[in-house]
């Protein structure tokens, strides 16, 4: 049985990131009850206690799935505080019966402005990150929860060099690996290769896909992270973009029983009602971090991807890539990103796409 969950990002995403409230949590669960999914990314709303959160999930017939933990792991002065915060996070998950969580560094503002280019790269910073991440993972394991490194665009662990360095420096610790297929590919990696190389560390996987047209637009307009994922819509439903999911699943270790969490920040398959978009806009004062103004940068040429002369996407050659030409798009599935699907439920589309490459006999836990 494959353990499948979904992150309710389309219901909870605000202009500057996700913000879960009881209202949008209930709205997401009500919609999702009509699908095969029965597990949800864990994110307890601020001010809500664990029993209340569990009761809401139970009301809709859902189980909690791995959550997400972030921090300034590279700042030595914050290490002790972060470890205590991680223990609290692990305690919440353990109380819900969840045994793993994804873990990423906080946003690096230079990377936010120029995503997937490895801005501000520093071996010393990466080493400090690795030290704190290992301590956090050991503390979480003592609470019964496995913490997994989650490389993420615009965050402090973004590139293949940094990902491999952290995993290599923490070998022997309790730190696992929780990759996101879309973020890996956008950063210039081959997801199946790095997953295979660290298969023994694999804890859980985010299933995310990159739309090649969206990536081309983000490169052309030198977008910051929010513009790339919002205006250019760089993400698409799993199986409809550039990620080779056949290769990803082939790279999994034998008997892998970790979680797969489906993520689509902004669905291509249909549009949400205007009222929901208005609700998200109103959530901004409560939820948005104070990122400040982010302008366009004229150095997008440093990104790991370039647009080829024929319009295809080409990985730049370098120590972390092989320069393989990747204008390929999945041809296994019907439909093209950007074309609307009237009267089709977004999550039903996700299930159709997902099961087409996981297998019709798969169980959604």
C-alpha positions in Angstrom: 0.0 0.0 0.0 1.3 3.5 -0.9 0.5 6.1 1.7 -0.9 9.1 -0.2 -1.9 12.4 1.2 -2.6 15.9 -0.2 -1.5 19.3 0.9 -4.5 21.6 0.8 -2.5 24.5 -0.6 -5.2 25.7 -3.1 -7.6 26.3 -0.2 -5.1 27.9 2.2 -2.6 29.7 0.0 -2.4 33.4 0.5 -0.4 36.0 -1.5 2.8 35.3 0.4 2.3 31.7 1.5 -0.1 29.2 3.2 -2.2 30.2 6.2 -4.4 27.6 7.7 -7.5 28.7 9.6 -10.4 26.6 10.9 -12.6 28.0 8.2 -10.4 27.2 5.2 -9.4 23.8 6.8 -13.1 22.8 7.0 -13.7 24.1 3.5 -10.8 22.0 2.1 -11.9 18.9 4.0 -15.4 19.3 2.8 -14.3 19.4 -0.8 -11.8 16.6 -0.4 -14.4 14.2 1.1 -15.6 13.7 -2.5 -12.2 12.3 -3.5 -10.2 9.2 -2.8 -7.8 11.1 -0.5 -8.2 10.3 3.2 -5.0 11.9 4.6 -4.0 15.6 4.8 -0.7 17.4 5.3 -0.6 18.3 9.0 -0.7 22.0 9.7 -2.5 22.9 13.0 -3.9 26.4 12.8 -2.5 29.0 15.2 -4.4 29.0 18.5 -6.0 25.5 17.9 -5.1 22.7 20.2 -4.3 19.2 19.0 -7.5 17.5 20.2 -9.6 20.1 18.4 -7.6 19.6 15.2 -7.9 15.8 15.4 -11.6 16.1 16.0 -12.0 18.2 12.8 -10.1 15.6 10.8 -12.2 12.8 12.3 -15.4 14.7 11.5 -14.5 14.5 7.8 -12.9 11.0 7.9 -9.3 12.2 7.4 -6.0 11.1 8.9 -3.0 13.4 9.5 0.0 13.1 7.3 3.6 14.5 7.6 3.9 18.2 8.4 6.6 20.9 7.8 9.1 22.5 10.0 11.4 25.5 9.1 13.9 27.6 10.8 17.1 29.7 10.7 19.2 26.6 11.1 22.3 28.4 9.9 22.3 30.9 12.8 24.3 29.4 15.7 22.7 31.6 18.3 19.3 30.2 17.5 20.3 26.6 17.6 19.0 25.8 21.2 15.7 27.6 20.6 15.2 25.8 17.3 15.8 22.5 18.9 13.1 23.2 21.5 10.7 24.4 18.8 11.4 21.1 16.9 10.6 19.1 20.0 7.3 20.9 20.3 6.6 20.3 16.6 7.5 16.6 17.0 5.3 16.4 20.1 2.3 17.7 18.1 2.8 15.2 15.3 3.4 12.3 17.7 0.1 13.2 19.5 -1.6 12.9 16.1 0.1 9.6 15.3 2.3 11.1 12.6 5.9 9.6 12.5 7.6 12.0 10.0 7.9 15.6 8.9 9.6 17.7 6.2 12.2 20.2 7.3 13.6 23.2 5.3 15.6 26.3 6.0 13.9 29.7 6.0 13.8 32.0 3.0 17.0 33.6 1.7 15.9 36.9 0.3 18.5 36.9 -2.5 17.2 33.5 -3.6 13.6 34.7 -3.3 14.5 37.5 -5.8 16.5 35.2 -8.1 15.2 31.7 -7.6 17.1 28.4 -8.5 20.4 30.2 -9.0 22.1 29.3 -5.7 22.5 32.9 -4.6 24.6 33.5 -1.4 26.0 30.0 -1.6 28.4 29.4 1.3 30.1 26.2 2.4 30.4 27.6 5.9 26.7 28.3 6.1 25.8 24.9 4.7 28.0 23.3 7.4 26.3 25.3 10.1 22.9 24.2 8.6 24.0 20.5 8.7 25.1 20.7 12.3 21.8 22.1 13.5 19.7 19.9 11.2 21.3 16.8 12.7 20.7 18.1 16.2 17.0 18.8 15.4 16.6 15.4 13.8 18.1 13.6 16.8 15.8 15.6 19.1 12.7 14.8 17.0 13.6 11.1 16.8 13.6 11.0 20.6 10.0 12.2 20.4 9.1 9.5 17.9 9.2 11.6 14.7 11.7 11.4 11.8 12.7 14.8 10.4 13.6 14.8 6.7 15.7 17.4 4.8 13.5 19.2 2.3 15.4 21.2 -0.4 13.3 24.1 -1.5 13.6 26.9 -4.1 14.4 30.3 -2.6 15.4 28.7 0.7 18.8 28.1 2.3 19.2 24.6 1.0 18.3 25.0 -2.6 20.9 23.5 -4.9 22.2 20.0 -5.5 25.6 20.8 -4.1 24.0 22.0 -0.9 21.6 19.1 -0.7 24.4 16.5 -1.1 26.7 18.3 1.3 24.1 18.3 4.1 23.2 14.7 3.6 26.8 13.7 3.4 27.8 15.7 6.5 25.0 14.3 8.5 25.5 10.6 7.6 25.0 8.5 10.6 22.5 11.0 12.2 18.8 10.6 12.4 18.3 13.2 9.6 16.3 11.7 6.7 15.6 12.9 3.2 12.2 14.3 2.2 12.6 15.6 -1.4 10.1 17.5 -3.5 10.2 16.4 -7.1 9.2 19.8 -8.5 11.7 21.8 -6.4 14.5 19.4 -7.2 13.9 19.7 -10.9 13.5 23.5 -10.9 16.8 23.7 -9.1 18.4 21.8 -12.0 18.6 18.4 -10.5 17.4 15.1 -11.9 15.0 14.0 -9.1 15.3 10.3 -9.8 19.1 10.4 -9.6 19.4 12.2 -6.2 16.6 10.1 -4.8 18.4 6.9 -5.8 21.7 8.1 -4.4 20.1 8.7 -1.0 17.5 6.0 -1.1 18.6 4.7 2.3 17.7 8.1 3.9 14.3 8.5 2.2 11.5 9.2 4.6 8.7 10.9 2.5 8.2 12.6 -0.9 6.3 15.6 -2.1 4.9 14.9 -5.5 5.1 18.1 -7.5 5.5 18.9 -11.2 7.0 21.8 -13.3 5.2 23.2 -16.3 7.8 23.9 -19.0 5.9 26.8 -20.4 5.7 28.4 -16.9 9.4 27.8 -16.4 10.2 29.4 -19.8 8.1 32.5 -18.8 9.7 32.8 -15.4 13.1 32.7 -17.0 12.1 35.2 -19.7 10.7 37.8 -17.3 13.4 37.2 -14.6 10.8 36.6 -12.0 11.1 36.4 -8.3 9.8 33.3 -6.5 6.2 34.6 -6.0 5.9 35.8 -9.5 7.2 32.5 -10.9 4.8 30.3 -8.9 1.9 32.8 -9.2 1.9 34.9 -12.3 3.8 32.4 -14.5 2.2 29.3 -12.8 5.4 27.3 -12.8 3.7 24.4 -11.0 1.2 22.0 -12.6 -0.6 18.8 -11.6 1.7 15.8 -11.1 2.2 13.9 -14.3 1.5 16.8 -16.6 4.9 18.5 -16.6 8.6 17.8 -16.8 9.2 15.4 -13.9 9.8 11.8 -15.0 7.7 10.1 -12.4 8.3 6.6 -13.8 12.0 7.2 -13.1 11.2 8.7 -9.7 9.2 5.6 -8.6 11.8 3.3 -10.0 14.4 5.0 -7.9 12.6 4.3 -4.6 14.1 1.7 -2.3 12.6 -1.7 -2.2 9.7 -1.9 0.2 9.5 1.9 0.7 6.5 2.7 2.9 6.9 6.4 3.5 4.4 9.0 2.6 3.7 10.6 -0.8 2.2 14.1 -0.4 0.6 15.6 -3.5 1.2 19.4 -3.9 -0.3 21.8 -6.4 -0.1 25.4 -5.3 -2.4 26.8 -8.0 -4.3 24.2 -10.1 -4.4 24.3 -13.8 -7.4 22.0 -14.0 -10.1 24.5 -13.0 -10.6 27.8 -11.3 -11.7 28.2 -7.7 -14.8 30.4 -7.0 -14.1 34.2 -6.8 -15.2 34.2 -3.2 -12.4 31.8 -2.3 -9.8 34.0 -4.0 -11.3 37.0 -2.1 -11.0 35.1 1.2 -7.3 34.4 0.4 -6.7 38.0 -0.3 -8.2 39.0 3.0 -6.0 36.5 4.8 -2.9 38.5 3.8 -2.7 40.8 6.8 -3.0 37.9 9.2 -0.8 35.4 7.4 1.8 37.0 5.2 5.4 37.2 6.5 7.0 40.6 6.3 9.1 39.8 3.2 9.2 43.5 2.2 9.5 44.7 -1.4 11.2 42.4 -3.8 12.3 43.8 -7.1 13.3 42.0 -10.3 17.0 41.1 -10.7 18.9 41.3 -13.9 21.0 38.2 -13.2 18.5 35.4 -14.0 21.1 34.2 -16.5 22.8 32.4 -13.6 19.8 30.1 -13.2 20.4 26.3 -13.8 18.0 26.4 -16.8 18.2 28.3 -20.1 15.8 28.5 -23.0 17.2 26.9 -26.1 17.1 28.2 -29.6 14.1 26.0 -30.4 12.2 27.0 -27.3 13.2 23.9 -25.3 14.6 24.0 -21.8 18.3 23.2 -21.3 20.1 22.5 -18.0 23.3 24.4 -17.7 26.3 22.2 -17.6 28.0 22.3 -14.2 29.2 20.1 -11.3 25.6 19.2 -10.3 24.1 18.5 -13.8 24.9 16.6 -17.0 23.5 19.2 -19.4 20.9 16.8 -20.6 18.3 18.4 -22.9 14.9 18.4 -21.3 12.3 19.8 -23.6 10.4 16.6 -23.1 6.9 16.7 -21.7 5.0 13.7 -20.4 2.9 12.1 -23.1 1.3 9.4 -21.0 -1.5 11.6 -19.9 -4.2 13.5 -21.7 -4.7 17.2 -21.3 -2.4 20.2 -21.5 -1.7 22.7 -18.7 -3.5 25.9 -19.2 -6.6 24.5 -20.8 -9.7 24.6 -18.6 -11.7 21.6 -17.6 -15.3 22.9 -17.1 -17.2 21.2 -14.3 -14.3 19.0 -13.4 -13.3 18.9 -9.8 -9.7 19.8 -9.3 -9.0 16.9 -6.9 -10.7 14.4 -9.2 -8.3 15.5 -11.9 -5.4 15.0 -9.5 -6.5 11.5 -8.6 -6.9 10.6 -12.3 -3.4 11.8 -13.1 -1.8 10.4 -10.0 -3.3 6.9 -10.3 -2.4 6.7 -13.9 1.3 6.5 -13.0 1.1 5.0 -9.5 -1.4 2.3 -10.5 -5.1 1.8 -10.5 -4.8 -0.7 -7.6 -3.1 1.7 -5.3 -4.7 2.5 -2.0 -5.1 6.1 -0.8 -4.4 6.0 2.9 
